[in-house]
């Protein structure tokens, strides 16, 4: 069962943190958390994949500007597991995004579109959101 949650007019500013809690489905293939201005301009595309043809279980981060994808950053360390409850924290620090994973490790991804405010959040795929908070 794939889910989709979209929010507009979010106003996530530099220094703010978006915390998402939820359950990775038992048969999950992938899910994504997107932060940006809208669905075509994404400053951060956070995409855990549980069966990638190239790297197996991997986390892919990317950005999308004017409908065109940038170069992927692939993290082989993936502490996310099917059938588990997790908390993921995403923070815009200005020139970077910090993604805190459940095991405490961080993924750093550049703010390629140089945005100071995130207006759009989307969570889709094999992930059931149970709580979302901006702090």
DSSP file (Angstrom, degrees, kcal/mol; ACC not computed):
  #  RESIDUE AA STRUCTURE BP1 BP2  ACC     N-H-->O    O-->H-N    N-H-->O    O-->H-N    TCO  KAPPA ALPHA  PHI   PSI    X-CA   Y-CA   Z-CA
    1    1 A X              0   0    0      0, 0.0     2,-0.3     0, 0.0    24,-0.1   0.000 360.0 360.0 360.0 106.4    0.0    0.0    0.0
    2    2 A X        -     0   0    0    124,-0.1     2,-0.3   126,-0.0   124,-0.2  -0.627 360.0-155.3 -83.6 139.4    1.8    3.1   -1.2
    3    3 A X  E     -A  125   0A   0    122,-2.8   122,-1.9    -2,-0.3     2,-0.3  -0.737   8.9-162.5-113.4 162.4    1.0    6.4    0.6
    4    4 A X  E     +A  124   0A   0     -2,-0.3     2,-0.4   120,-0.2   120,-0.2  -0.949   9.2 175.1-147.7 125.7    1.1   10.0   -0.5
    5    5 A X  E     -A  123   0A   0    118,-2.5   118,-2.7    -2,-0.3     2,-0.4  -0.995   8.4-178.9-130.4 123.8    1.1   13.1    1.8
    6    6 A X  E     -A  122   0A   0     -2,-0.4     2,-0.4   116,-0.2   116,-0.2  -0.977   4.1-176.7-126.4 138.0    1.6   16.6    0.3
    7    7 A X  E     -A  121   0A   0    114,-2.8   114,-2.3    -2,-0.4     2,-0.3  -0.999   3.4-169.0-134.4 134.6    1.7   19.9    2.1
    8    8 A X        +     0   0    0     -2,-0.4   112,-0.2   112,-0.2    30,-0.1  -0.740  68.7  32.4-113.2 165.6    2.0   23.4    0.6
    9    9 A X  S    S+     0   0    0    110,-0.5    -1,-0.2    -2,-0.3   111,-0.2   0.874  71.6 146.8  57.0  41.4    2.7   26.7    2.4
   10   10 A X        -     0   0    0    109,-1.8   109,-0.2    -3,-0.2   110,-0.1   0.896  38.3-155.8 -76.5 -42.8    4.9   25.0    4.9
   11   11 A X        +     0   0    0    107,-0.5     2,-0.7     1,-0.2   108,-0.2   0.952  17.8 177.2  61.5  56.3    7.4   27.8    5.5
   12   12 A X  E     -H  118   0B   0    106,-2.9   106,-3.1     4,-0.1    -1,-0.2  -0.829  15.7-164.5 -87.8 113.3   10.3   25.7    6.8
   13   13 A X  E >   -H  117   0B   0     -2,-0.7     3,-2.5   104,-0.2    79,-0.4  -0.461  32.3 -69.5-101.0 168.4   13.1   28.2    7.3
   14   14 A X  T 3  S+     0   0    0    102,-1.0    79,-0.2     1,-0.3    -1,-0.2  -0.350 124.8  24.2 -54.6 129.4   16.9   28.0    7.8
   15   15 A X  T 3  S+     0   0    0     77,-3.5    -1,-0.3     1,-0.4    78,-0.1   0.110  96.6 118.3  96.6 -20.2   17.5   26.5   11.2
   16   16 A X    <   -     0   0    0     -3,-2.5    76,-1.2    76,-0.2     2,-0.4  -0.420  51.9-147.3 -76.8 155.4   14.1   24.7   11.3
   17   17 A X  E     -I   91   0C   0     74,-0.2   118,-2.7    -2,-0.1     2,-0.6  -0.987   4.2-151.2-127.4 133.9   13.9   21.0   11.6
   18   18 A X  E     -IJ  90 134C   0     72,-3.3    72,-2.9    -2,-0.4     2,-0.5  -0.922  15.5-165.0-102.8 118.2   11.2   18.7   10.1
   19   19 A X  E     -IJ  89 133C   0    114,-3.2   114,-2.3    -2,-0.6     2,-0.5  -0.907   5.2-173.2-106.9 128.3   10.8   15.5   12.1
   20   20 A X  E     -IJ  88 132C   0     68,-2.8    68,-2.7    -2,-0.5     2,-0.4  -0.982   3.2-172.3-124.2 124.9    8.9   12.6   10.6
   21   21 A X  E     +IJ  87 131C   0    110,-3.0   109,-2.6    -2,-0.5   110,-1.7  -0.891  27.2 119.9-110.7 146.5    7.9    9.5   12.4
   22   22 A X  E     -IJ  86 129C   0     64,-2.2    64,-3.0    -2,-0.4     2,-0.5  -0.990  54.7 -82.4-180.0-174.8    6.4    6.5   10.7
   23   23 A X  E     -IJ  85 128C   0    105,-2.3   105,-2.8    -2,-0.3     2,-0.6  -0.946  26.5-139.0-116.7 127.4    6.5    2.9    9.8
   24   24 A X  E     - J   0 127C   0     60,-2.9    59,-1.3    -2,-0.5   103,-0.2  -0.751  39.7-112.8 -79.1 124.0    8.5    1.4    6.9
   25   25 A X    >   -     0   0    0    101,-1.8     3,-1.7    -2,-0.6    58,-0.6  -0.175  17.6-116.9 -62.4 152.8    6.1   -1.1    5.4
   26   26 A X  T 3  S+     0   0    0      1,-0.3    -1,-0.1    56,-0.2    56,-0.1   0.805 115.5  37.0 -60.9 -32.7    7.0   -4.8    5.6
   27   27 A X  T 3  S+     0   0    0     55,-0.0    -1,-0.3    56,-0.0    -2,-0.1   0.017  88.0 157.8-108.0  26.6    7.2   -5.3    1.8
   28   28 A X    <   +     0   0    0     -3,-1.7    54,-0.1     1,-0.2     3,-0.1  -0.211  23.4 175.6 -59.2 136.4    8.7   -1.8    1.2
   29   29 A X        -     0   0    0      1,-0.4    21,-3.0    21,-0.1    22,-0.7   0.712  67.8 -35.3-100.9 -40.2   10.7   -1.2   -2.1
   30   30 A X  B     -B   49   0A   0     19,-0.2    96,-2.6    20,-0.1    -1,-0.4  -0.971  49.4-166.2-171.1 161.9   11.3    2.5   -1.5
   31   31 A X  E     -C  125   0A   0     17,-1.6    17,-0.4    -2,-0.3     2,-0.3  -0.949  13.0-148.9-149.0 169.8    9.9    5.7   -0.2
   32   32 A X  E     -C  124   0A   0     92,-2.7    92,-2.0    -2,-0.3     2,-0.5  -0.997  11.7-158.1-145.5 148.6   10.8    9.4   -0.6
   33   33 A X  E     -CD 123  46A   0     13,-2.5    13,-2.9    -2,-0.3     2,-0.4  -0.995  21.8-167.0-122.6 121.3   10.7   12.6    1.4
   34   34 A X  E     -CD 122  45A   0     88,-3.1    88,-2.1    -2,-0.5     2,-0.4  -0.920   8.6-174.7-115.7 134.5   10.8   15.7   -0.9
   35   35 A X  E     +CD 121  44A   0      9,-2.7     9,-2.2    -2,-0.4     8,-1.6  -0.993  35.2  90.5-125.3 132.5   11.4   19.3    0.3
   36   36 A X  E    S-CD 120  42A   0     84,-2.1    84,-2.4    -2,-0.4    83,-1.6  -0.923  82.9 -63.6-179.3-153.4   11.2   22.3   -2.1
   37   37 A X  E    S-     0   0A   0      4,-2.3     2,-0.3     1,-0.4   -28,-0.2   0.785 105.6 -31.2 -92.7 -35.0    9.1   25.0   -3.6
   38   38 A X  E >  S- D   0  41A   0      3,-1.2     3,-0.6    82,-0.1    -1,-0.4  -0.899  82.4 -68.9-165.5-172.7    6.7   22.6   -5.5
   39   39 A X  T 3  S+     0   0    0     -2,-0.3     3,-0.2     1,-0.2    -4,-0.0   0.662 130.3  46.5 -69.8 -14.7    6.8   19.2   -7.1
   40   40 A X  T 3  S+     0   0    0      1,-0.2    27,-1.9    26,-0.0     2,-0.5   0.637 110.4  52.3 -99.9 -17.5    9.0   20.4  -10.0
   41   41 A X  E <   +D   38   0A   0     -3,-0.6    -4,-2.3    24,-0.2    -3,-1.2  -0.877  69.0 171.8-122.6  97.4   11.6   22.3   -7.9
   42   42 A X  E     -DE  36  64A   0     22,-2.2    22,-2.7    -2,-0.5    -6,-0.3  -0.922  22.0-172.6-112.2 119.8   12.9   20.1   -5.1
   43   43 A X  E    S+     0   0A   0     -8,-1.6    69,-0.4    -2,-0.6     2,-0.4   0.834  83.9  22.0 -75.8 -33.0   15.8   21.2   -3.0
   44   44 A X  E     -D   35   0A   0     -9,-2.2    -9,-2.7    67,-0.1     2,-0.6  -0.975  58.2-176.9-140.5 125.0   16.1   17.8   -1.3
   45   45 A X  E     -DE  34  62A   0     17,-2.4    17,-1.4    -2,-0.4     2,-0.6  -0.960  12.9-170.1-116.0 106.3   14.8   14.4   -2.6
   46   46 A X  E     +DE  33  61A   0    -13,-2.9   -13,-2.5    -2,-0.6     2,-0.4  -0.898  11.1 174.0-102.8 116.1   15.5   11.8    0.1
   47   47 A X  E     - E   0  60A   0     13,-2.8    13,-2.1    -2,-0.6     2,-0.3  -0.756  16.1-166.4-135.8  85.0   14.9    8.4   -1.3
   48   48 A X  E     - E   0  59A   0    -17,-0.4   -17,-1.6    -2,-0.4     2,-0.4  -0.542  13.1-165.5 -68.7 133.6   15.7    5.2    0.7
   49   49 A X  E     -BE  30  58A   0      9,-3.4     9,-2.2    -2,-0.3     3,-0.3  -0.979  15.9-166.6-123.6 134.2   15.6    2.1   -1.6
   50   50 A X  E    S+     0   0A   0    -21,-3.0     7,-0.2    -2,-0.4   -20,-0.1   0.525  86.7  25.7-101.0  -7.2   15.5   -1.4   -0.3
   51   51 A X  E    S+     0   0A   0    -22,-0.7     2,-0.3     5,-0.2    -1,-0.2  -0.415  73.9 171.9-153.3  70.9   16.3   -3.3   -3.5
   52   52 A X  E  >  - E   0  56A   0      4,-3.2     4,-2.0    -3,-0.3    -3,-0.0  -0.648  35.1-133.5 -82.5 137.3   18.3   -1.1   -5.8
   53   53 A X  T  4 S+     0   0    0     -2,-0.3    -1,-0.1     1,-0.2     0, 0.0   0.806 103.0  35.6 -60.6 -30.6   19.7   -2.9   -8.9
   54   54 A X  T  4 S+     0   0    0      2,-0.1    -1,-0.2     1,-0.1    -2,-0.0   0.917 135.3  12.3 -89.5 -49.6   23.1   -1.3   -8.4
   55   55 A X  T  4 S-     0   0    0      1,-0.3     2,-0.4     3,-0.0    -2,-0.2   0.312  83.6-137.9-118.8   7.8   23.7   -1.0   -4.7
   56   56 A X  E  < S+E   52   0A   0     -4,-2.0    -4,-3.2     2,-0.1     2,-0.7  -0.581  84.7  17.7  71.8-124.1   21.0   -3.1   -2.9
   57   57 A X  E    S+     0   0A   0     -2,-0.4     2,-0.3    -6,-0.2    -7,-0.2  -0.752  90.4 150.1 -84.4 116.1   19.8   -1.2    0.1
   58   58 A X  E     -E   49   0A   0     -9,-2.2    -9,-3.4    -2,-0.7     2,-0.5  -0.959  45.0-130.9-145.5 155.5   20.8    2.4   -0.5
   59   59 A X  E     -EF  48  75A   0     16,-2.3    16,-3.2    -2,-0.3     2,-0.5  -0.969  24.6-163.0-111.4 124.7   19.8    5.9    0.3
   60   60 A X  E     -EF  47  74A   0    -13,-2.1   -13,-2.8    -2,-0.5     2,-0.4  -0.916   5.7-172.5-109.5 130.4   19.7    8.3   -2.7
   61   61 A X  E     +EF  46  73A   0     12,-2.7    12,-2.7    -2,-0.5     2,-0.3  -0.940  18.1 146.1-118.0 145.3   19.6   12.0   -2.3
   62   62 A X  E     -E   45   0A   0    -17,-1.4   -17,-2.4    -2,-0.4     2,-0.3  -0.931  33.7-129.2-159.1 178.2   19.1   14.5   -5.2
   63   63 A X  E     -     0   0A   0     -2,-0.3     7,-2.5   -19,-0.2     2,-0.4  -0.939  11.2-152.3-136.1 161.1   17.7   17.8   -6.2
   64   64 A X  E     -EG  42  69A   0    -22,-2.7   -22,-2.2    -2,-0.3     2,-0.4  -0.985  11.6-177.9-139.6 123.7   15.4   18.8   -9.1
   65   65 A X  E >  S- G   0  68A   0      3,-2.4     3,-1.9    -2,-0.4   -24,-0.2  -0.988  72.9  -9.7-128.3 128.3   15.3   22.3  -10.6
   66   66 A X  T 3  S-     0   0    0     -2,-0.4   -25,-0.2     1,-0.3    -1,-0.1   0.850 130.6 -54.8  54.5  37.4   12.9   23.3  -13.4
   67   67 A X  T 3  S+     0   0    0    -27,-1.9     2,-0.5     1,-0.2    -1,-0.3   0.481 114.8 115.6  80.6   2.3   11.9   19.7  -13.8
   68   68 A X  E <   -G   65   0A   0     -3,-1.9    -3,-2.4   -28,-0.2    -1,-0.2  -0.915  60.5-132.3-112.2 129.5   15.5   18.4  -14.3
   69   69 A X  E     -G   64   0A   0     -2,-0.5    -5,-0.2    -5,-0.2     3,-0.1  -0.461  17.1-143.8 -75.4 146.8   17.3   16.1  -11.9
   70   70 A X        -     0   0    0     -7,-2.5     2,-0.4     1,-0.2    -1,-0.1  -0.065  44.9 -56.6 -88.4-163.1   20.8   16.8  -10.6
   71   71 A X        -     0   0    0      1,-0.1    -1,-0.2    -2,-0.1    -8,-0.1  -0.669  60.1-118.8 -82.9 132.1   23.5   14.3   -9.9
   72   72 A X        -     0   0    0     -2,-0.4     2,-0.5   -10,-0.1   -10,-0.2  -0.371  13.5-150.0 -69.5 145.5   22.6   11.6   -7.3
   73   73 A X  E     -F   61   0A   0    -12,-2.7   -12,-2.7    -2,-0.1     2,-0.5  -0.989  18.2-159.1-110.9 121.1   24.4   11.2   -4.0
   74   74 A X  E     -F   60   0A   0     -2,-0.5     2,-0.6   -14,-0.2   -14,-0.2  -0.897   7.5-162.4-109.6 124.4   24.2    7.6   -3.0
   75   75 A X  E     -F   59   0A   0    -16,-3.2   -16,-2.3    -2,-0.5    -2,-0.0  -0.917   5.1-168.9-105.1 114.9   24.8    6.5    0.6
   76   76 A X  S    S+     0   0    0     -2,-0.6     2,-0.8   -18,-0.2    -1,-0.1   0.830  70.7  85.2 -72.1 -31.9   25.6    2.8    0.9
   77   77 A X        +     0   0    0    -18,-0.1     2,-0.5   -19,-0.0   -18,-0.1  -0.620  57.6 169.2 -72.4 110.6   25.1    2.9    4.7
   78   78 A X        +     0   0    0     -2,-0.8   -21,-0.0   -21,-0.2    -1,-0.0  -0.886  17.6 176.0-128.2  99.8   21.3    2.4    5.1
   79   79 A X        +     0   0    0     -2,-0.5     2,-0.4     2,-0.0    -1,-0.1   0.401  51.7 107.2 -82.9   4.6   20.1    1.8    8.7
   80   80 A X        -     0   0    0      6,-0.0     2,-0.4    22,-0.0    -2,-0.0  -0.684  51.0-171.4 -87.2 134.5   16.5    1.8    7.6
   81   81 A X    >   -     0   0    0     -2,-0.4     3,-1.2     4,-0.0   -57,-0.3  -0.956  27.9-100.5-130.3 144.8   14.8   -1.6    7.6
   82   82 A X  T 3  S+     0   0    0     -2,-0.4   -56,-0.2     1,-0.2   -57,-0.2  -0.269 104.8  22.4 -57.1 143.5   11.5   -2.9    6.3
   83   83 A X  T 3  S+     0   0    0    -59,-1.3     2,-0.3   -58,-0.6    -1,-0.2   0.649  98.1 119.0  75.7  16.3    8.8   -3.4    9.0
   84   84 A X    <   -     0   0    0     -3,-1.2   -60,-2.9   -60,-0.2     2,-0.4  -0.811  63.2-124.5-115.8 156.6   10.3   -0.9   11.5
   85   85 A X  E     +I   23   0C   0     -2,-0.3     2,-0.3   -62,-0.2   -62,-0.2  -0.839  40.9 176.5 -94.0 133.2    9.2    2.3   13.1
   86   86 A X  E     -I   22   0C   0    -64,-3.0   -64,-2.2    -2,-0.4     2,-0.4  -0.903  29.9-144.1-137.1 161.2   11.6    5.2   12.5
   87   87 A X  E     -I   21   0C   0     -2,-0.3     2,-0.4   -66,-0.2   -66,-0.2  -0.999  18.4-173.8-125.2 129.0   12.2    8.9   13.1
   88   88 A X  E     -I   20   0C   0    -68,-2.7   -68,-2.8    -2,-0.4     2,-0.5  -0.986   6.5-160.2-122.9 130.5   13.9   10.9   10.5
   89   89 A X  E     -IK  19 100C   0     11,-1.8    11,-3.1    -2,-0.4     2,-0.5  -0.948   4.2-168.5-114.9 129.1   14.9   14.5   11.0
   90   90 A X  E     -IK  18  99C   0    -72,-2.9   -72,-3.3    -2,-0.5     2,-0.4  -0.969   7.7-175.8-119.1 128.4   15.6   16.9    8.1
   91   91 A X  E     -IK  17  98C   0      7,-2.6     7,-2.8    -2,-0.5     2,-0.7  -0.983  21.3-146.2-130.7 133.4   17.2   20.3    8.8
   92   92 A X  E     + K   0  97C   0    -76,-1.2   -77,-3.5    -2,-0.4     5,-0.2  -0.877  19.4 175.6 -93.9 116.6   17.9   23.2    6.4
   93   93 A X        -     0   0    0      3,-2.8     2,-0.5    -2,-0.7     4,-0.1   0.398  54.8 -96.4-102.7   1.8   21.1   24.8    7.7
   94   94 A X  S    S+     0   0    0      2,-0.6    21,-0.1    21,-0.1    -1,-0.1  -0.804 113.5  23.6 120.1 -87.6   21.5   27.3    4.8
   95   95 A X  S    S+     0   0    0     -2,-0.5    16,-2.6    19,-0.1     2,-0.3   0.488 127.5  41.8 -90.7  -2.1   23.9   25.9    2.3
   96   96 A X  E     - L   0 110C   0     14,-0.3    -3,-2.8    15,-0.1    -2,-0.6  -0.937  66.2-136.1-139.0 159.7   23.3   22.3    3.4
   97   97 A X  E     -KL  92 109C   0     12,-3.0    12,-2.3    -2,-0.3     2,-0.5  -0.962  18.8-155.6-109.2 137.0   20.6   19.8    4.4
   98   98 A X  E     -KL  91 108C   0     -7,-2.8    -7,-2.6    -2,-0.4     2,-0.6  -0.969   6.4-168.0-112.1 124.0   21.3   17.6    7.4
   99   99 A X  E     -KL  90 107C   0      8,-2.7     8,-2.4    -2,-0.5     2,-0.6  -0.950   8.2-155.2-112.8 114.4   19.3   14.3    7.5
  100  100 A X  E     -KL  89 106C   0    -11,-3.1   -11,-1.8    -2,-0.6     6,-0.2  -0.799  11.6-152.4 -92.8 123.4   19.5   12.6   10.8
  101  101 A X    >   -     0   0    0      4,-3.1     3,-2.3    -2,-0.6   -13,-0.1  -0.445  30.5-100.4 -90.3 164.7   18.9    8.8   10.5
  102  102 A X  T 3  S+     0   0    0      1,-0.3    -1,-0.1    -2,-0.1   -14,-0.1   0.757 121.4  56.3 -59.0 -25.9   17.5    6.6   13.3
  103  103 A X  T 3  S-     0   0    0      2,-0.1    -1,-0.3     1,-0.0     3,-0.1   0.390 121.4-105.1 -87.8   5.8   21.0    5.3   14.2
  104  104 A X  S <  S+     0   0    0     -3,-2.3    -2,-0.1     1,-0.3     2,-0.0   0.219  79.8 128.7  93.5 -15.1   22.2    8.9   14.8
  105  105 A X        -     0   0    0     -5,-0.1    -4,-3.1     1,-0.0     2,-0.4  -0.346  47.9-139.7 -71.3 156.9   24.3    9.1   11.7
  106  106 A X  E     -L  100   0C   0     -6,-0.2     2,-0.5    -3,-0.1    -6,-0.2  -0.918   8.4-151.7-120.6 146.0   23.8   12.1    9.4
  107  107 A X  E     -L   99   0C   0     -8,-2.4    -8,-2.7    -2,-0.4     2,-0.5  -0.972  16.1-155.1-108.5 128.6   23.6   12.6    5.7
  108  108 A X  E     +L   98   0C   0     -2,-0.5     2,-0.4   -10,-0.2   -10,-0.2  -0.901  15.0 177.7-104.6 132.1   24.8   16.0    4.5
  109  109 A X  E     -L   97   0C   0    -12,-2.3   -12,-3.0    -2,-0.5   -47,-0.0  -0.999  29.8-113.3-135.8 131.8   23.4   17.2    1.1
  110  110 A X  E     -L   96   0C   0     -2,-0.4     2,-1.7   -14,-0.2   -14,-0.3  -0.289  20.8-122.2 -67.1 146.3   24.1   20.6   -0.5
  111  111 A X    >   +     0   0    0    -16,-2.6     3,-1.4     1,-0.2    -1,-0.1  -0.646  40.0 174.8 -82.6  80.8   21.4   23.1   -0.9
  112  112 A X  T 3  S+     0   0    0     -2,-1.7    -1,-0.2   -69,-0.4   -69,-0.1   0.752  74.0  49.8 -66.3 -27.2   21.9   23.3   -4.7
  113  113 A X  T 3  S-     0   0    0     -3,-0.2    -1,-0.3   -70,-0.1    -2,-0.1   0.412 103.1-131.9 -94.6   2.6   19.0   25.6   -5.4
  114  114 A X    <   +     0   0    0     -3,-1.4     2,-0.3     1,-0.2    -2,-0.1   0.870  43.7 168.0  52.7  45.2   20.1   28.0   -2.7
  115  115 A X        -     0   0    0      1,-0.1    -1,-0.2   -21,-0.1   -21,-0.1  -0.674  29.8-168.4 -90.4 145.3   16.7   28.3   -1.1
  116  116 A X  S    S+     0   0    0     -2,-0.3  -102,-1.0     1,-0.2     2,-0.4   0.555  76.5  41.5-104.1 -14.5   16.2   29.9    2.3
  117  117 A X  E     -H   13   0B   0   -104,-0.2     2,-0.6  -103,-0.0    -1,-0.2  -0.996  67.6-148.5-139.1 130.4   12.6   28.7    2.8
  118  118 A X  E     +H   12   0B   0   -106,-3.1  -106,-2.9    -2,-0.4  -107,-0.5  -0.875  19.6 171.6 -96.1 124.1   10.9   25.3    2.0
  119  119 A X        +     0   0    0    -83,-1.6  -109,-1.8    -2,-0.6  -110,-0.5   0.559  59.7  55.5-105.4 -12.9    7.3   25.7    1.0
  120  120 A X  E     + C   0  36A   0    -84,-2.4   -84,-2.1  -112,-0.2     2,-0.4  -0.980  53.1 179.3-133.6 131.6    6.5   22.2   -0.1
  121  121 A X  E     +AC   7  35A   0   -114,-2.3  -114,-2.8    -2,-0.4     2,-0.4  -0.999   5.9 177.6-130.8 133.7    6.8   18.8    1.6
  122  122 A X  E     -AC   6  34A   0    -88,-2.1   -88,-3.1    -2,-0.4     2,-0.5  -0.999  10.1-172.4-137.4 134.1    5.8   15.5    0.1
  123  123 A X  E     +AC   5  33A   0   -118,-2.7  -118,-2.5    -2,-0.4     2,-0.3  -0.991  22.0 160.2-123.1 121.7    6.1   11.9    1.5
  124  124 A X  E     +AC   4  32A   0    -92,-2.0   -92,-2.7    -2,-0.5     2,-0.3  -0.930  27.8  39.3-137.5 161.5    5.3    9.1   -0.9
  125  125 A X  E    S-AC   3  31A   0   -122,-1.9  -122,-2.8    -2,-0.3     2,-1.5  -0.720 103.6 -11.1 107.6-152.0    5.9    5.4   -1.2
  126  126 A X  S    S+     0   0    0    -96,-2.6  -101,-1.8    -2,-0.3     2,-0.4  -0.364 100.7 101.6 -90.6  56.6    6.1    2.5    1.2
  127  127 A X  E     -J   24   0C   0     -2,-1.5     2,-0.7  -103,-0.2  -103,-0.2  -0.993  58.2-148.9-143.9 128.5    6.0    4.5    4.4
  128  128 A X  E     -J   23   0C   0   -105,-2.8  -105,-2.3    -2,-0.4     2,-0.3  -0.886  19.4-142.6-103.4 110.7    3.2    5.2    6.8
  129  129 A X  E     +J   22   0C   0     -2,-0.7  -107,-0.3  -107,-0.2     3,-0.1  -0.541  26.9 169.4 -72.9 129.7    3.5    8.6    8.4
  130  130 A X  E     +     0   0C   0   -109,-2.6     2,-0.3     1,-0.4  -108,-0.2   0.627  67.5   9.2-111.4 -22.8    2.4    8.6   12.1
  131  131 A X  E     -J   21   0C   0   -110,-1.7  -110,-3.0     2,-0.0    -1,-0.4  -0.971  55.6-175.5-158.8 141.7    3.7   12.0   13.2
  132  132 A X  E     +J   20   0C   0     -2,-0.3     2,-0.3  -112,-0.2  -112,-0.2  -0.994  12.3 171.5-141.3 134.1    5.2   15.1   11.6
  133  133 A X  E     -J   19   0C   0   -114,-2.3  -114,-3.2    -2,-0.4     2,-0.5  -1.000  23.6-150.0-146.6 139.5    6.5   18.2   13.4
  134  134 A X  E      J   18   0C   0     -2,-0.3  -116,-0.2  -116,-0.2    -2,-0.0  -0.945 360.0 360.0-105.8 127.7    8.4   21.4   12.5
  135  135 A X              0   0    0   -118,-2.7  -117,-0.1    -2,-0.5    -1,-0.1   0.337 360.0 360.0-140.1 360.0   10.6   22.7   15.3
